[in-house]
Amino acid sequence: MAGNVNDLLKATSRSFYLTLRVLPAAVRPQIGLAYLLARTTDTIADTELVPVAQRLEALHKLRERILGQSSAPLHFGALAQQQGSPAEKLLLEKTEAGLALLQTLSPEDLKLVREVLTTITSGQELDLRRFAGASAENVVALETAAQLHDYTYRVAGCVGEFWTKLCRAHLFPKVRLEDEKQFITDGIRFGKGLQLVNILRDLPADIKAGRCYLPRQRLDEAKLLPEVLLSPATAARFLPLFHEYLDKAESHLAAGWRYTNTLPFGQFRLRLACAWPVLIGVKTIQKLRAANVIELQQRVKVSRSEVRQIIFRSLARSPFAPAWRQLYLPAVKAVDSGGELA
C-alpha cells in the first residue's frame, strides 16, 4: 500500500490501524483500501455544515467512480474546507489517490470491494434522507427493530461478510469448516455488534444532533421520548431498555468471538485482527453497563492503556489454544441469541 495512503489510515483511525497492521499481507491492501474509501464516504455523509442534497450528490458521484460507471474527476475541495479534522480534510483531498488504487486489485477482489462499498453508501444515503431536518429540538427516531437491523447490516454487517469472503479466498481457501453458513452469519453479526456498540456509546451525541437509533416502537413501550432519553428523571425506564440493547450487542460480539475461534488456529495474525475489536467492544459494553445516565452523557470509552493491556494479553496467549479461548468466555445464551429485539 502506498505510503501516503498508509499515513491516511493511521491518521483517520488509530484503532483500525492497529488491526490493519497485524493483518496478513495477502489481504492488508484490499481491506485497507476498502476502509479508506468507506471513511471517505462517511466523512462526506457526516459533514453537517453542507446541505443534505449536496452530500447526497457527492456520495452518488463517488459511488459511480468506485463502480467504474464514471471517470469524471472528483473535486471535494468545498467539503474538505468544512472539516475540523486535518486528517479528514486530507482524506477528501486525496480521494483520487484512493480511487486509483482500485485498479491495482484483482477482478475478484475489486468485485468484493465494490459490493461492500455500495452497501455501505446505501446505508449512509438512507441515513441522510431519514434524518434530514432533524435537530436537538426535533429528534427523529428509527421506527422499528427491522430498520435498526437493516441499518447495522448496511454499514457494518456487510463488512463482516466482505472480510470473511476476502480472507477465505486468500488465506485458507482449501480448509473445510464445520459449518460454512454459520461462519458467514457470525461474521455478519460480528460487524453488526461493533456497530451497535458504537450506536449505544454515541447515543448522547446522536440525540444532540437529532438522531435516535433506538426504535420508536420500543421507546413507546417504555413511555420514553427521544428528546429526554438521558434525563435522570426517566432513568428508571431508560436504563432497562438500554441494557437490553447492550445484551444484544454482547450477543453479536459473542458470535464474533465464535467466528474468531472458527478461524484456523495457524492464522495467527488474522485471529488477532478479529480478537482485538471483540475484546475492546466487550470492554466498552462493560463500561456502558456500569454507567449511570449522567456518566453516559460524557461518552464512555476504553482508554489507551486498557487497549494496550488487551493487545499485550492476547499476544501472550495467542500461541496457546486453551489460554487464548479464556480471553473471553461469553455466555452460551449470548452466542445462541441471534434474533432481533422487537
C-alpha positions in Angstrom: 0.0 0.0 0.0 1.3 3.4 -0.9 2.9 5.3 1.9 0.6 8.3 1.8 -2.5 6.0 1.9 -1.0 4.2 4.9 -0.5 7.6 6.6 -4.1 8.5 6.0 -5.3 5.2 7.5 -3.2 5.8 10.6 -4.4 9.4 11.0 -8.1 8.6 10.5 -8.5 5.6 12.8 -5.9 4.6 15.3 -7.9 1.6 16.5 -8.5 0.2 13.0 -4.9 1.0 12.0 -3.8 -1.5 14.8 -6.0 -4.1 13.2 -4.7 -3.3 9.7 -1.0 -3.5 10.8 -1.5 -7.0 12.2 -3.4 -8.4 9.2 -1.6 -10.9 6.9 0.0 -9.1 3.9 -2.2 -11.0 1.4 -5.3 -9.2 2.5 -4.0 -6.0 4.0 -4.1 -3.8 0.9 -7.6 -4.7 -0.1 -9.1 -4.3 3.4 -7.1 -1.1 4.0 -8.3 0.4 0.7 -12.0 -0.6 1.3 -11.7 1.0 4.8 -10.2 4.2 3.4 -12.9 4.7 0.8 -15.6 3.9 3.4 -14.1 6.5 5.7 -14.2 9.0 2.8 -17.9 8.3 2.2 -18.6 8.5 5.9 -16.8 11.9 6.1 -18.9 13.2 3.3 -22.1 12.0 5.0 -21.1 13.5 8.3 -20.2 17.0 7.1 -23.3 18.6 8.7 -22.4 22.2 7.6 -23.0 21.1 4.0 -26.7 20.8 2.8 -28.0 17.2 2.7 -28.7 17.4 -1.1 -25.0 18.4 -1.7 -23.8 15.5 0.4 -26.1 13.0 -1.4 -24.8 14.2 -4.7 -21.2 13.8 -3.6 -21.9 10.3 -2.4 -23.6 9.4 -5.7 -20.6 10.7 -7.7 -18.1 8.9 -5.6 -20.1 5.6 -5.8 -20.2 6.0 -9.6 -16.4 6.2 -9.6 -16.0 3.3 -7.3 -18.2 1.2 -9.5 -16.4 2.3 -12.7 -19.5 3.9 -14.1 -17.8 7.3 -14.4 -14.3 8.7 -15.0 -15.2 12.3 -14.2 -12.6 13.8 -11.7 -14.0 14.4 -8.3 -13.5 17.8 -6.6 -14.3 17.7 -2.9 -12.5 20.9 -2.0 -15.6 22.6 -0.6 -16.3 19.6 1.5 -12.7 19.4 2.6 -12.7 23.0 3.8 -15.6 22.2 6.3 -13.6 19.5 8.1 -12.4 20.2 11.7 -10.0 17.3 11.5 -6.9 17.8 9.3 -6.8 14.0 8.6 -10.4 14.1 7.3 -9.7 17.2 5.2 -6.7 15.4 3.7 -8.8 12.3 3.2 -11.2 14.2 0.9 -8.4 16.0 -0.9 -6.8 12.6 -1.7 -9.9 10.8 -2.9 -8.5 10.4 -6.4 -5.4 8.6 -4.9 -7.6 6.0 -3.2 -9.7 5.5 -6.3 -6.6 5.0 -8.4 -5.6 2.1 -6.2 -8.8 0.2 -7.1 -7.1 -0.5 -10.4 -4.4 -2.5 -8.6 -6.9 -5.1 -7.3 -7.6 -8.4 -9.0 -11.0 -8.7 -10.7 -12.3 -10.9 -7.8 -11.1 -8.5 -5.1 -12.4 -5.5 -7.0 -15.9 -7.1 -7.1 -15.9 -7.7 -3.4 -14.7 -4.1 -2.6 -17.3 -2.6 -4.9 -20.0 -4.7 -3.4 -19.3 -3.7 0.2 -18.8 0.0 -0.6 -22.1 0.0 -2.5 -23.9 -1.4 0.5 -22.2 1.0 3.0 -23.0 4.1 0.9 -26.6 2.9 0.5 -26.9 2.9 4.4 -25.3 6.4 4.6 -27.7 7.8 1.9 -30.6 6.3 3.7 -29.4 7.8 7.0 -29.1 11.3 5.4 -32.6 11.1 4.0 -34.1 9.7 7.2 -32.7 12.4 9.4 -33.0 15.4 7.1 -34.3 18.3 9.1 -33.6 16.6 12.5 -32.2 18.7 15.3 -31.9 18.7 19.1 -35.4 20.2 19.2 -36.8 17.7 16.6 -35.2 14.3 17.3 -36.1 11.7 14.7 -36.0 8.0 15.8 -36.0 4.9 13.8 -39.5 3.4 13.7 -38.9 -0.4 14.1 -36.4 -3.0 15.1 -36.3 -4.0 11.4 -34.9 -0.6 10.5 -32.2 -0.9 13.1 -31.3 -4.4 11.8 -31.2 -3.1 8.2 -29.0 -0.1 9.2 -26.5 -2.1 11.2 -26.2 -4.6 8.3 -25.7 -1.9 5.7 -23.0 0.0 7.4 -21.2 -2.8 9.3 -22.7 -6.3 9.0 -21.8 -6.3 5.3 -18.2 -5.5 6.3 -18.1 -8.8 8.2 -19.4 -10.6 5.1 -16.8 -8.9 2.9 -14.0 -9.6 5.3 -15.0 -13.3 5.5 -15.1 -13.8 1.8 -11.9 -12.0 1.1 -9.9 -13.8 3.9 -11.4 -17.1 3.0 -10.3 -16.7 -0.7 -6.7 -15.6 0.1 -5.7 -17.2 3.4 -7.5 -20.6 3.8 -9.4 -21.5 0.6 -9.0 -25.2 1.0 -9.7 -25.5 4.7 -13.0 -27.3 5.3 -15.1 -25.6 8.0 -17.6 -27.5 10.1 -20.4 -25.0 9.2 -19.6 -22.6 6.4 -23.0 -20.9 6.6 -22.7 -20.3 10.3 -19.2 -18.9 9.8 -20.5 -16.2 7.4 -23.5 -15.5 9.6 -21.2 -15.0 12.6 -19.1 -12.6 10.5 -22.1 -10.5 9.7 -23.2 -10.5 13.4 -19.6 -9.5 14.4 -19.9 -6.4 12.3 -23.4 -5.6 13.5 -22.3 -6.0 17.1 -19.5 -3.5 16.7 -21.9 -1.0 15.1 -24.4 -1.5 17.8 -21.7 -0.8 20.5 -20.9 2.5 18.6 -24.6 3.4 18.5 -25.1 2.9 22.2 -21.8 4.7 23.1 -22.6 7.6 20.9 -26.3 7.9 21.9 -25.8 11.3 23.7 -24.0 12.9 20.7 -26.6 11.5 18.3 -29.5 12.8 20.3 -28.0 16.3 20.3 -27.7 16.0 16.5 -31.4 15.0 16.3 -30.8 11.3 15.6 -32.0 8.3 17.6 -31.2 4.8 16.5 -33.3 3.1 19.3 -36.6 2.3 17.6 -39.7 4.5 18.5 -41.6 1.2 18.8 -39.5 0.2 21.8 -39.4 3.8 23.2 -43.2 4.0 23.1 -43.5 0.7 25.0 -41.2 2.2 27.7 -43.1 5.5 27.7 -40.0 7.4 26.6 -39.4 10.3 24.2 -36.1 10.5 22.3 -35.5 14.1 23.5 -35.3 13.0 27.2 -33.7 9.6 26.9 -30.8 10.6 29.1 -32.7 12.6 31.6 -32.2 11.5 35.2 -36.0 11.8 35.6 -36.5 8.9 33.1 -33.5 6.8 34.1 -35.7 4.1 35.7 -37.4 3.5 32.4 -34.5 4.1 30.1 -31.7 2.0 31.7 -33.5 -1.3 31.5 -34.1 -0.7 27.8 -30.6 0.4 27.3 -29.3 -2.7 28.9 -31.4 -4.9 26.6 -29.6 -3.4 23.7 -26.2 -3.9 25.5 -27.3 -7.6 25.8 -28.0 -7.7 22.1 -24.6 -6.1 21.3 -22.8 -8.5 23.6 -24.7 -11.4 21.9 -23.4 -10.3 18.5 -19.9 -9.9 19.8 -20.1 -13.4 21.3 -20.9 -14.6 17.8 -17.8 -12.6 16.7 -15.7 -14.4 19.3 -17.0 -17.8 18.0 -16.1 -16.5 14.5 -12.6 -15.7 15.7 -12.2 -19.2 17.1 -13.5 -20.9 14.0 -10.6 -19.5 12.1 -7.7 -22.0 11.5 -5.5 -21.7 14.6 -2.5 -21.2 12.4 -4.0 -17.9 11.1 -2.2 -16.1 14.0 -2.4 -12.6 12.5 -6.0 -12.9 11.4 -7.1 -14.2 14.8 -5.5 -11.2 16.5 -7.1 -8.8 14.0 -10.5 -10.2 14.8 -10.0 -10.7 18.6 -9.0 -7.1 19.3 -12.3 -5.4 18.2 -14.3 -8.1 20.0 -12.3 -7.6 23.3 -12.4 -3.8 23.0 -16.1 -3.9 22.2 -16.8 -6.1 25.2 -14.8 -3.8 27.5 -16.8 -0.9 26.2 -20.1 -2.7 26.9 -18.9 -3.4 30.5 -18.2 0.3 31.0 -21.6 1.3 29.5 -23.4 -1.2 31.7 -21.8 0.2 34.8 -22.5 3.9 33.9 -25.5 6.0 35.1 -27.2 8.4 32.8 -25.0 11.3 33.8 -21.9 9.3 33.1 -23.3 8.2 29.8 -23.6 11.8 28.7 -19.8 12.1 28.9 -19.3 9.4 26.1 -17.9 6.3 27.8 -14.8 4.9 26.1 -12.0 2.4 26.6 -8.7 4.1 27.5 -5.5 3.7 25.5 -3.9 1.9 28.4 -6.8 -0.6 28.5 -6.4 -1.2 24.8 -2.7 -1.8 25.3 -3.5 -4.3 28.0 -5.9 -6.2 25.7 -3.2 -6.3 23.0 -0.4 -7.5 25.2 -2.6 -10.1 26.9 -3.8 -11.5 23.6 -0.3 -11.6 22.2 0.9 -13.5 25.2 -1.9 -16.1 25.0 -2.1 -16.4 21.2 0.2 -19.5 20.9 -1.7 -21.5 23.5 -5.3 -22.5 22.5 -6.8 -23.1 26.0 -5.3 -19.8 27.3 -6.4 -18.0 24.2 -10.0 -19.1 24.5 -10.1 -17.9 28.1 -9.6 -14.3 26.9 -13.3 -14.0 26.6 -15.9 -16.5 27.8 -19.3 -15.4 26.5 -22.5 -16.9 28.0 -24.0 -19.7 25.9 -27.3 -17.8 25.6 -25.4 -14.8 24.2 -23.8 -17.0 21.5 -27.1 -18.6 20.5 -29.2 -15.5 20.7 -29.4 -14.3 17.1 -32.9 -12.8 17.0 -33.5 -9.1 16.7 -35.0 -7.1 19.6 -38.6 -6.3 18.8 
